[in-house]
Amino acid sequence: MEQKQKTREYLFDNYKVLLIVLVVIGHFIEPCYDQNPFLYELKWGIVAFHMPAFIFISGYFSKKNPSLKKLVGSLIIPYFVYEVIYYLVYTLLLDKDTELYFTRPKFTLWYLLALFVWRLAAPAVKKIPYYFPLSLAAGLLVGLVGIGNFLSIPRILFFFPFFLAGMEFDGSWLAKYRNPRGYVGALAILGAFALYLFTDEHHRKLSVKVFYGRYSYESLGLEPAEGILIRILCYGISFILIYLFMLVLPSEKKSYSYLGERTMAIYIFHGIIYSCVKHESNVLHSIRSYRESILLIICCLGLVWVVSRKPFVRLTNRIAHLM
């Protein structure tokens, strides 16, 4: 999730800070989000764009073609290492019945495998005529097939258009609208979207999993045509939200911007901690009141700070440079 560059683009650092916070919150409210309206709609708002935006930014910083050796060293080897760590945590600490399935990524680790495939495949895919609409078509059609979590293929195909869009994105495209009028307009649209979530009844008939990319239309209780139409709508919502947040987030260095360089450590270690809390305690399942919901979100912010400390960052960096 992290990329180094000579001149930092703090807009994207700040964007990644928002996104990694939402990733953590989104996971920790998973067991309880359907127990009060605030968390329920917050979950919808989070899943509508946080991973698409993360993947879009990853694509933006993947314009150069890395060597296969570098990709293996920075993504595949860490993937295997973290799979073993998760396996040990699940079996030794949590006494959870699981196996060491390298072809079925555990929890958050699908992203490492997907990022490897996207970076490896993108240069070749971009040579294909009409590659972007074809990638959208692949993301729509994979929902017709129930292949489960095998190699994260459904997610890889569903999210690939966001990666490709990020590779094509030019920061200058923001210049026309990053002004007071564009800022107010973007905030107004985001506010209208939030209002829609809290007032609309129709989206509550669907599962938030329509944005996950992992599940087939059949498993979500949707007919093929219905599933395709809903997924097209999901693509549209996600792309619009990605752009709107680029218009309202600050582009200058902030006191929290450094967290944008540490998202991998936060991403990996919050997942391990979440797994432990979820399986060893009922606390996440018992969140019901608004006060408890706010307290949980505050705890998530604290966790982001804790796992962004240098010992965690140094460990993830070492694992990313084992080769």
N, C-alpha and C positions, 0 to 999 in steps of 0.2 A: 504493500500500500504506500510505501514511501519512496520518493525519488530524490536524488541529490542533483543540484544544479548550481551554476556559478552565481547567477542572480536569482534570488528567490522571488517568486510571485506570491506575495502574501495574501492575495485574494484567495488562492487555492489552499494555502496553509490554513487560513481562517475557515474556509469551506470544509476542509477535512476535520477541523476541530469540531464544528457543528455536527458533522456526519458521524464521527466516532462516538460522540456523546449520545447521539440518537441510536446508534448500534447497541450501545450498552443498555440504555433505557429500554429499547425495544425488546432485548432479550430478557431483562429482569422483570418486565411486566407481562411476559408471555403467559405465565401460569395464572395470572389474575386479571388480565385486561377486560375480560367479559363480566367482571363483577361490579363495575360502576361505569356510567356513561363517559366520564372524563377519560379514563384509561382506555376505554373501548375506541373512542374517536381519536385519541392520541396515537393508538396503535395503527389505525388506518392511515393517519397522516404520515407517520414514520415510514411504514412499508411502501407508501406510494412513491417515495423517491430516494430514500437514503442509500440503498445499495445501487440502484441505477446511477445516482450521482457519484458515488465512490468509484464505480467502474468507468464512468465517463471521464473522471479526473485521471484515473490510471491510464486510460487511453490517450489522454492529452499529453501525459508525460512519457509516452511510449512511441514517439514519432521516429526515434532512431531504432534501427534493427539490431538487437543485441545478439551476441553469439550464442549458439546452443550451449556451450560450456558455461557461460554466465547464467543463462536461464536455469540450467540444471543446478548449479551451485547456489543460486539465490532463492529458488522456488521449490524444486523437486526434492533436494536433500532436506531442506527445512520441513517440507511436507511429511516426509518419512519420519523425521525426528519427532515432530509434534504428534504424529499419529501414535508413535510408541509411547510418548509421554501421556497422551490422553488414555491410551489403553491401560497403562500402569495406574493412572489415577482412578479410572473406572473400576478396575479389578481389585487393586490392592487397598485403596482408600474407601471406595464407595460400594465395594462388593457387588458390582453391577455385572449382570450376565452379558458379556460381549465377546467378540473375537477381534483379532488384529486384521481387519479388512482394509487393505490398502486400496482396493478398488471401490470402496464405499466410504468416502471421507466422513470423519466424525465431526459433528457440529459445525464450527466455523471454518474448518480446514478446507472445505470445498473451494474457498476463494483462492487459495494458493495453487491448487490444481488448475482451476479455471484460468487464472492469470497466466500460468505457463502456456496453456493451449492458445489463449488469445494472442499473446505476444509472439508465439511461434507461428501461428497460422495467419495472422493479419497481413503480413507483407505479401503472401501468396494470394490471399483472398481479395486483396485490393486490386489485383491485376485482372480480376474477372469483371466483365462488363456488367453494369447494374448490380454490383456486389452488395450495395446497401439495401435496396429493396429485397434482394434475394436473402440477405441475412434476416430481415424482418419476416419473410415468408417461412424461413426455417424455424424461427422462434415461435411462429404461430402453429406450424404443422407438428412440431414436437409434442405439443399438448394433446395430440390425437393418440399418442403412443404411451402406454403405461410401462416404462422401463425402470421406474423407481429411482434410486439414488446412484445407480451404477456409474462410476466415474464422473458423477455430477453432469452427465450429458444434457439432461433437460435444462439445467441452469446455465450451462455453458452456451447453449444455443439461444436460450431466451434472452440472456443479458448481452450477448455478443454485439447487437446493434449499438448499445450504449458505448461500448469500448471503441467501436469503429467511428462513431460520431465524435468521440473525444479526440481521436487521432486526427480527424479532419478539422476540428474546431480551431479557429484563429481568435486570439484574445482581442484583436481589433474589432471583432464583430460586436463587442460590448460597448464600444465607444459612443455610438449613436444614442444609446439609451441609459448609459450610466451618468445621469444628470438628475437634478431635483424632480423634474417631471416624470422621468422614467422610474425613479425611486418610489415616488408616491403611487404611481400607477401599478408597479409591481406589488407594493404592500397592499394596495386595494384588492388586487386579484387574489393574493394569498389570504387576505382576510375573508374574502368572499368564499374561497375554498373551505376555510375553517368553518365558516357559518353554515355552508352546505352540509358538511359532515355532521354537525350537531343538530341539524334540522331535518335532513332528508331521511326518509324511511326505507327507500328502495335498496340502498347499498347495504343495509343491515340484513338483507335477505341473502347476501353473499358472504363467503368466507374471506377474511383478509389474505388467505393463501392464494388468491387470484394474482397477487403481486409477487409471490415467491418464485415463480418460474419452475418449481420443482415438481408440481403435481399435474397429472393429466386432467383433462376436462371431465372425464368420467369419474375420477376420484373426488372431484369437487361437486359432483351432482349436476353437471352441465351437459347439455347436448352439444355435439361437435360444432354446429354453426353458432350456437349461443356462446360457447367457450371462445371461439375465434373472435367474435365481435367484442366480447368483454376484454379479451387480451389486447385487441387493437386499441380499445379505449384506455387500457392500462398503459400501453406504450405512449399514447398521446399525453395523458396526465403526467407521466413521469418526465417526459422531455420538456414539457412546459414548466413544471416545477423546478427542474434543474436550471433552466435559463433564468427564471424569476429570482431564484436565490442568488444567482451570480450578479444580479442587478442591485440587490439590497445589502449584501455582505460587504464589510470594509475591505479595501484593497491595500491598506497600509499596515505596517507592523503593529501588533497589539501585544499586551502583556501575556496573552495566552497563545500567541501564534506559534510558539515553539512546540506546542503539542501537536501541531500539524506534521512535524518531523518524526513524531514518536507513535504514530498510529498503529504500526505493526505490533509493538510491545503491548499496547492497550488492547488491540484486537485479540491477540493470542491469550494473554493472561486473564482478561476479564472472562473469557469463555471457560477457562479451567475453574475459576472461582465461582462462576455462575453454576456450573455443573455440580460443584460440591455443595453449594447452598441449596440448590433445588432438590438434590437427592438425600441430603442429610437433615433437612429441616422442612417444616410445613409453612414457614413464615411467608414465603412468596405466594403460596396458595390462599393465605388468610387475609390478604390485603383487600379491604372492601370500602372503607370510608375515604373521603377526599383527603382528610388529614393524613391517613396512612399512605395514600397515594403520593402526596407531596413529599412526605418523609422518605419514601422509597426513591423518588427521583433525586432528592438531595444526597442520599446514600450513593446513588449511581454516579453523581458528580464527584463525590469524594473518592470513589473507586477509580474513576478515570485519572484523578490526580495521583493516587497511590501507585497504580501500575504504569504510570508514565515516568516514574523516577528512574534514575540512571542505572541502578542494578538490573532492572527489567530490560531496559533499552540495550545495555551492553550484552546481555545474554542473547537477545534476539539478533543483535548484530553479529555476534560470534557464530551463532547457528547459521546465519545467512552467508557466512564466509568460511565455512568448513572446507570447501573445495578450493 
